[in-house]
Amino acid sequence: MRATHQMRMIRAEASGTEEWACPTCGRRMLLRWPPHYSKRILEPGDESASHVGSSTDLPGEDPATCGTQGRWLRETGVDPAVGPSAPV
């Protein structure tokens, strides 16, 4: 079974681009949501791990570092509203 790492949104730009980072392995990526979806990996980190992320407050997490938008991210690029996308 693959390890699962929890990514965190660390900043959002006015353009709509978000930067996400994994505190476990150092993976970093830039993500932009539809309709102008894009994903760019800045640092690959542990590519054998499954990365998931949330901008919701998690139990025991500091809200100042986690965000409060309530949106879950699956790094596979699948958005439930639009379906699978091509790898970026």
C-alpha angles and dihedrals in degrees: 000000000000121000115249119222123194113226123203131209105239101179143358125208127214087248089067095253115136127200115218126189137186112222090198101059107005098250110161131185143168115229132187121187126226142313084046097027118181136155125195123182111218098176120013097209114177103354092186091064125086108238122208128169144192136189089202123105108261124206109275093012126122108247090213090066099035108049127222108241095114096222122136121215127205108194092216088086095246112140111188090220096056107019129229121348131203115270114268 
